[in-house]
């Protein structure tokens, strides 16, 4: 009986030693770091088309929503904190003109999250352009240049209104007395 007890203790000791050795040797090791392309081939094409369409604008790729949105409460920030915009277009004063999103052609799973992302950006006042697949140059030009022409026309009208004297100013100049 004593031999059986001693054998059991020795076996238990061996099992514990083997388990400890196995756990110690299976520590997580970091994998080697490698370089990765910043933009995929499709994103590079869209980037170059955006630059060609808007040469005066700055085009940023893979911009965190955290960089373009802010909020007072942390629980609100957590809703968009891990979201990434494909492209952000900036004007010469570094204000956001638009956020461009590119969806895969097989978007069945992401349609709900894409709609949510668009809603978040639109709530903050951003213009969102979402394309399924790569937009061609004509599509980008029609989406951006028509808006730029409208903005320039509106700015020209505002400039004319601001530079012309108001009715009251003209009346004041014509009065000679009282």
DRENVEXTI-200722 format. One record per residue (C-alpha): residue in one letter; z, x, y negated. Coordinates in steps of 0.02 Angstrom, whole numbers, padded with zeros to 5 digits, always signed. Layout:
N
AZXY
...
***
This chain:
178
X+00000+00000+00000
X+00040+00144-00114
X-00131+00220-00082
X-00214+00055-00127
X-00116+00045-00290
X-00157+00226-00335
X-00341+00199-00293
X-00346+00042-00402
X-00268+00134-00550
X-00391+00279-00530
X-00539+00157-00519
X-00477+00063-00672
X-00461+00228-00765
X-00639+00278-00717
X-00708+00109-00774
X-00618+00124-00941
X-00678+00303-00964
X-00858+00255-00924
X-00852+00105-01041
X-00780+00212-01181
X-00913+00346-01154
X-01051+00213-01155
X-00988+00134-01316
X-00970+00303-01398
X-01147+00358-01352
X-01229+00194-01408
X-01181+00215-01590
X-01316+00151-01704
X-01426+00287-01766
X-01535+00271-01919
X-01720+00271-01888
X-01822+00398-01983
X-01883+00341-02154
X-02069+00332-02186
X-02178+00294-02333
X-02252+00121-02350
X-02397+00059-02455
X-02337-00035-02608
X-02476-00163-02598
X-02573-00227-02449
X-02763-00218-02453
X-02775-00400-02508
X-02644-00376-02643
X-02737-00223-02707
X-02894-00328-02728
X-02801-00466-02820
X-02714-00335-02929
X-02879-00256-02980
X-02955-00429-03014
X-02808-00474-03123
X-02824-00310-03220
X-03011-00340-03240
X-02983-00518-03301
X-02841-00470-03420
X-02868-00289-03473
X-02745-00302-03618
X-02605-00371-03508
X-02482-00280-03397
X-02484-00333-03214
X-02324-00307-03115
X-02317-00327-02926
X-02173-00384-02814
X-02054-00433-02953
X-01884-00501-02906
X-01841-00672-02975
X-01679-00590-03030
X-01780-00484-03152
X-01862-00633-03237
X-01727-00767-03222
X-01548-00775-03278
X-01410-00902-03264
X-01230-00921-03310
X-01164-00961-03136
X-01168-00852-02982
X-01193-00999-02863
X-01354-01041-02957
X-01412-00860-02951
X-01388-00855-02763
X-01522-00990-02745
X-01660-00875-02807
X-01584-00702-02787
X-01689-00649-02638
X-01854-00723-02698
X-01998-00611-02749
X-02147-00652-02861
X-02312-00578-02802
X-02376-00538-02977
X-02307-00559-03153
X-02426-00549-03300
X-02356-00483-03465
X-02434-00489-03638
X-02433-00343-03760
X-02256-00390-03816
X-02197-00386-03634
X-02172-00574-03627
X-02218-00662-03466
X-02386-00751-03478
X-02388-00814-03299
X-02323-00787-03125
X-02458-00773-02993
X-02418-00817-02813
X-02533-00781-02667
X-02511-00883-02508
X-02579-00842-02338
X-02710-00959-02270
X-02588-01008-02132
X-02453-01073-02249
X-02387-01214-02140
X-02211-01143-02128
X-02196-01083-02307
X-02258-01235-02403
X-02081-01300-02433
X-02015-01132-02493
X-02171-01105-02601
X-02144-01273-02684
X-01962-01230-02713
X-02007-01061-02790
X-02134-01145-02904
X-02004-01274-02957
X-01877-01139-02997
X-02001-01042-03104
X-02066-01198-03192
X-01889-01254-03229
X-01863-01089-03321
X-02023-01121-03420
X-02143-01004-03331
X-02323-01044-03295
X-02355-01027-03108
X-02527-01001-03031
X-02526-01015-02842
X-02681-00969-02743
X-02713-00992-02558
X-02795-00832-02504
X-02872-00709-02626
X-02934-00789-02787
X-03106-00732-02841
X-03141-00661-03012
X-03220-00822-03078
X-03066-00922-03028
X-02949-00801-03117
X-03058-00797-03272
X-03066-00985-03284
X-02877-01001-03258
X-02828-00868-03384
X-02965-00855-03514
X-02972-01041-03555
X-02785-01036-03591
X-02803-00880-03696
X-02942-00963-03798
X-02832-01116-03825
X-02685-01007-03877
X-02793-00906-03998
X-02861-01067-04073
X-02685-01137-04092
X-02626-00973-04171
X-02773-00975-04292
X-02731-01154-04343
X-02548-01106-04368
X-02599-00954-04470
X-02709-01062-04581
X-02569-01187-04604
X-02444-01052-04647
X-02558-00958-04767
X-02619-01109-04863
X-02504-01174-04995
X-02417-01335-04959
X-02450-01489-05062
X-02281-01473-05146
X-02311-01291-05194
X-02478-01337-05274
X-02396-01478-05370
X-02263-01360-05434
X-02393-01237-05499
X-02491-01369-05592
X-02342-01435-05687
X-02323-01366-05859
X-02158-01448-05895
X-02014-01541-05812
***
